[in-house]
């Protein structure tokens, strides 16, 4: 299993022209099951998206969409086949 998953917010959900680089959170996956990694990615996505949707017109809806998309995208980019399957 990979050692780290880097969570990058999807540009479509939180496009901010002033930012040169999307914010990211690194998650250690060493010794964790697929479910534990998936839960950690979801929790990190929630924190990241809360910061990115602050001040939005519909913050709850935008945060929920951001978390769903970010979690799915992050798991799909993993080099671990089990995590890629979990993204579906």
Backbone bond lengths (Angstrom), bond angles and torsions (degrees), N, CA, C in turn:
res aa  C-N    CA-C-N  psi(-1)  N-CA   C-N-CA  omega(-1)  CA-C   N-CA-C  phi
1 X - - - 1.449 - - 1.520 108.63 -
2 X 1.292 116.60 147.54 1.459 119.78 179.45 1.521 110.76 -64.67
3 X 1.310 116.21 157.34 1.467 121.06 -177.24 1.522 112.89 -87.44
4 X 1.310 117.79 -33.69 1.465 120.80 -177.50 1.514 110.43 -137.31
5 X 1.293 115.64 143.69 1.453 121.94 172.37 1.518 105.99 -116.21
6 X 1.309 117.36 128.05 1.449 120.04 176.98 1.509 108.42 -100.67
7 X 1.289 114.51 124.64 1.448 121.22 -176.61 1.525 108.54 -96.02
8 X 1.298 116.87 114.91 1.465 120.76 179.17 1.517 108.81 -117.91
9 X 1.285 116.56 128.89 1.458 121.27 -179.43 1.522 109.49 -66.22
10 X 1.305 116.16 138.72 1.461 120.91 -179.62 1.518 109.73 -69.51
11 X 1.306 115.56 131.86 1.467 120.79 -176.03 1.524 111.84 -63.27
12 X 1.314 117.37 -31.24 1.465 119.78 -178.74 1.517 112.23 -66.36
13 X 1.314 116.85 -32.86 1.467 120.44 -177.88 1.517 112.70 -80.61
14 X 1.318 116.48 -37.93 1.460 118.51 -171.38 1.513 111.94 -132.73
15 X 1.308 115.91 42.21 1.463 119.70 -177.34 1.522 110.18 -60.11
16 X 1.304 115.29 119.13 1.458 121.63 177.45 1.516 107.79 -124.68
17 X 1.328 117.45 106.85 1.460 119.59 -175.05 1.523 114.42 -61.47
18 X 1.318 117.91 -26.52 1.460 119.99 -177.49 1.517 112.80 -74.46
19 X 1.326 117.36 -18.02 1.462 120.44 -176.72 1.524 110.13 -89.44
20 X 1.310 116.34 129.77 1.464 120.88 178.67 1.523 111.03 -79.45
21 X 1.313 117.04 -27.56 1.458 121.73 -176.76 1.509 108.95 -139.41
22 X 1.327 117.00 139.84 1.460 120.65 177.77 1.521 109.12 -69.27
23 X 1.322 117.19 143.73 1.461 119.33 177.41 1.527 110.01 -66.54
24 X 1.310 116.03 152.87 1.458 119.37 179.81 1.522 110.37 -144.19
25 X 1.316 114.47 158.47 1.461 123.03 176.95 1.516 106.41 -131.23
26 X 1.310 117.77 133.07 1.469 121.52 178.60 1.525 109.19 -97.34
27 X 1.324 115.30 135.94 1.460 121.96 -177.75 1.521 108.62 -124.07
28 X 1.316 116.80 125.81 1.460 120.74 176.49 1.529 109.17 -76.48
29 X 1.327 116.26 133.83 1.462 120.47 -179.80 1.521 112.00 -113.68
30 X 1.311 117.43 2.04 1.460 121.55 -177.28 1.522 110.86 -60.07
31 X 1.309 116.40 123.21 1.457 122.18 175.71 1.517 114.88 74.45
32 X 1.328 118.38 13.28 1.458 121.05 -178.71 1.520 110.56 -105.89
33 X 1.316 115.46 148.17 1.463 120.54 175.95 1.522 109.14 -78.05
34 X 1.320 116.14 169.59 1.461 121.12 179.19 1.528 110.24 -59.67
35 X 1.311 117.35 -41.98 1.471 121.05 -179.83 1.528 111.58 -64.91
36 X 1.326 116.98 -38.32 1.463 120.42 178.48 1.530 110.99 -66.97
37 X 1.327 116.55 -40.73 1.464 120.57 178.48 1.523 109.49 -66.03
38 X 1.323 116.40 -43.42 1.464 120.60 179.53 1.535 110.46 -60.51
39 X 1.328 117.38 -41.94 1.466 121.25 178.38 1.534 111.08 -65.98
40 X 1.319 117.16 -39.94 1.471 120.72 179.25 1.527 110.81 -66.78
41 X 1.323 117.28 -39.65 1.465 121.45 177.94 1.526 109.69 -64.33
42 X 1.322 116.93 -43.77 1.468 121.10 179.61 1.527 110.74 -62.04
43 X 1.325 117.04 -43.58 1.467 121.31 -179.98 1.534 110.57 -64.22
44 X 1.316 116.41 -42.91 1.469 120.27 179.25 1.526 110.63 -67.05
45 X 1.321 117.00 -39.00 1.467 120.75 177.87 1.525 110.00 -62.68
46 X 1.318 116.53 -39.25 1.463 120.60 179.45 1.533 110.36 -61.66
47 X 1.345 116.77 -44.56 1.471 120.49 179.17 1.527 111.39 -65.75
48 X 1.312 116.30 -44.49 1.454 121.64 -179.20 1.530 110.96 -63.61
49 X 1.304 116.46 -46.75 1.464 120.58 -177.89 1.530 111.93 -70.36
50 X 1.322 117.69 -28.74 1.467 120.34 176.59 1.522 109.70 -62.56
51 X 1.326 116.31 -40.97 1.467 120.53 178.06 1.524 111.43 -68.37
52 X 1.325 116.21 -39.92 1.458 120.75 -174.20 1.527 113.22 -77.30
53 X 1.303 119.12 -25.18 1.461 121.10 -178.39 1.524 112.35 -100.83
54 X 1.313 116.89 6.66 1.456 120.94 177.99 1.525 109.59 -60.41
55 X 1.320 116.63 129.69 1.455 121.56 179.77 1.521 113.74 83.47
56 X 1.316 118.12 6.80 1.460 121.49 179.87 1.533 110.12 -73.48
57 X 1.312 116.08 159.85 1.462 121.00 179.80 1.525 111.68 -63.29
58 X 1.322 116.50 -42.71 1.460 122.75 178.98 1.533 107.97 -126.14
59 X 1.335 117.56 74.71 1.468 120.30 -169.89 1.528 114.75 -62.02
60 X 1.312 118.56 -37.05 1.470 119.58 -177.97 1.519 110.17 -68.45
61 X 1.327 116.66 -46.52 1.465 120.08 179.37 1.526 111.54 -64.16
62 X 1.330 116.21 -43.18 1.457 119.73 -179.89 1.523 111.43 -67.00
63 X 1.329 117.09 -38.11 1.459 119.77 179.12 1.523 110.22 -66.65
64 X 1.315 117.20 -43.04 1.468 120.42 179.55 1.529 110.69 -61.04
65 X 1.335 117.12 -44.31 1.464 120.88 179.01 1.527 110.87 -65.52
66 X 1.322 116.35 -40.45 1.469 121.30 178.87 1.527 110.81 -62.76
67 X 1.334 117.22 -45.70 1.468 121.32 -179.16 1.530 110.56 -62.58
68 X 1.326 116.60 -45.81 1.464 120.61 -179.78 1.525 110.95 -60.58
69 X 1.327 116.26 -48.76 1.461 120.36 -178.19 1.528 112.17 -67.35
70 X 1.327 116.43 -42.04 1.469 120.31 -178.83 1.523 111.02 -65.96
71 X 1.333 117.03 -42.59 1.469 120.41 178.76 1.524 110.46 -63.45
72 X 1.319 117.12 -47.01 1.465 121.26 -179.28 1.525 110.74 -62.43
73 X 1.329 117.16 -45.92 1.469 121.65 -178.88 1.524 111.66 -64.03
74 X 1.328 116.44 -43.11 1.459 120.79 -179.04 1.525 111.60 -63.20
75 X 1.328 116.69 -46.31 1.463 120.00 -179.75 1.529 110.84 -67.15
76 X 1.320 117.26 -35.98 1.471 120.55 179.92 1.524 111.84 -67.13
77 X 1.329 118.05 -27.47 1.462 121.98 -179.58 1.520 113.02 -84.26
78 X 1.298 117.97 -5.23 1.462 121.68 -178.01 1.522 111.00 -66.40
79 X 1.320 115.47 151.08 1.469 119.93 176.41 1.526 111.29 -85.93
80 X 1.325 117.64 -7.55 1.454 122.71 178.86 1.536 109.19 -87.57
81 X 1.339 118.55 120.54 1.471 120.85 -178.60 1.534 113.29 -59.15
82 X 1.307 118.24 -33.83 1.460 120.92 -179.99 1.533 111.10 -66.45
83 X 1.319 116.90 -37.90 1.466 120.26 177.57 1.513 111.09 -71.45
84 X 1.334 117.22 -36.41 1.470 119.44 177.23 1.528 109.77 -63.96
85 X 1.320 117.13 -38.08 1.469 120.36 177.08 1.527 110.91 -65.70
86 X 1.320 116.89 -36.66 1.460 121.09 -179.32 1.524 111.72 -66.76
87 X 1.330 117.51 -18.93 1.468 120.35 -179.12 1.510 112.17 -78.10
88 X 1.316 117.88 -12.79 1.475 120.53 -176.69 1.488 112.80 -81.28
